[in-house]
């Protein structure tokens, strides 16, 4: 990135990010590892979410999940 994003670009990217998260939640999926390294941006300005290694389906009945969530040091 050669220059900072403009305010309108940030708004567009945030909208895409929130729409992606809404899509997951509408389909009963929790990503559980959203961070900048798991957000991809192509040269057309399209934002993509990746790395679903910690993603889990949720709903009723609730399944027990571990509280131990860490990034492995050797990756």
Wavefront OBJ file of the C-alpha trace (Angstrom):
o trace
v 0.000 0.000 0.000
v 1.595 3.228 -1.125
v -0.810 5.660 0.494
v -3.406 5.491 3.271
v -6.988 4.592 2.417
v -9.372 7.498 1.938
v -12.389 7.815 4.209
v -14.717 6.553 1.464
v -12.462 3.534 0.836
v -12.459 2.697 4.551
v -16.266 2.913 4.594
v -16.481 0.561 1.608
v -14.059 -1.934 3.160
v -15.838 -1.870 6.523
v -19.177 -2.420 4.781
v -17.760 -5.455 2.970
v -16.274 -6.798 6.214
v -19.532 -6.399 8.135
v -21.549 -7.926 5.275
v -19.197 -10.923 5.327
v -19.564 -11.379 9.081
v -23.351 -11.012 8.753
v -23.365 -13.707 6.067
v -21.506 -16.085 8.391
v -23.798 -15.339 11.311
v -26.919 -15.702 9.141
v -25.596 -19.184 8.305
v -24.812 -20.042 11.948
v -21.016 -19.855 11.579
v -18.567 -18.126 13.945
v -15.172 -17.312 12.410
v -13.429 -16.945 15.819
v -10.146 -15.646 14.362
v -10.815 -12.343 12.614
v -7.620 -10.325 12.367
v -5.838 -8.336 9.677
v -3.830 -11.330 8.458
v -7.106 -13.179 7.748
v -8.551 -10.391 5.604
v -7.567 -10.357 1.942
v -7.965 -7.448 -0.475
v -7.658 -7.886 -4.233
v -6.718 -5.242 -6.813
v -10.422 -4.593 -7.550
v -11.053 -3.521 -3.950
v -12.909 -6.711 -3.020
v -12.432 -7.874 0.545
v -12.313 -11.601 1.324
v -12.207 -13.384 4.671
v -9.976 -16.441 4.988
v -8.565 -19.016 7.436
v -11.550 -20.865 8.805
v -9.454 -23.221 10.917
v -11.099 -22.019 14.145
v -14.573 -21.483 12.633
v -17.437 -23.278 14.340
v -21.115 -23.785 13.699
v -23.357 -22.577 16.489
v -27.028 -22.826 17.294
v -29.372 -24.783 19.468
v -28.445 -26.882 21.324
v -25.204 -25.122 22.126
v -22.156 -27.323 21.808
v -19.369 -26.993 24.369
v -16.344 -25.102 23.051
v -12.875 -24.893 24.472
v -11.691 -21.623 25.992
v -8.155 -22.494 24.929
v -7.783 -20.777 21.535
v -4.235 -19.953 20.478
v -2.248 -19.521 17.297
v 0.354 -22.257 17.054
v 3.891 -20.859 17.221
v 5.299 -23.128 14.511
v 2.959 -22.005 11.745
l 1 2 3 4 5 6 7 8 9 10 11 12 13 14 15 16 17 18 19 20 21 22 23 24 25 26 27 28 29 30 31 32 33 34 35 36 37 38 39 40 41 42 43 44 45 46 47 48 49 50 51 52 53 54 55 56 57 58 59 60 61 62 63 64 65 66 67 68 69 70 71 72 73 74 75
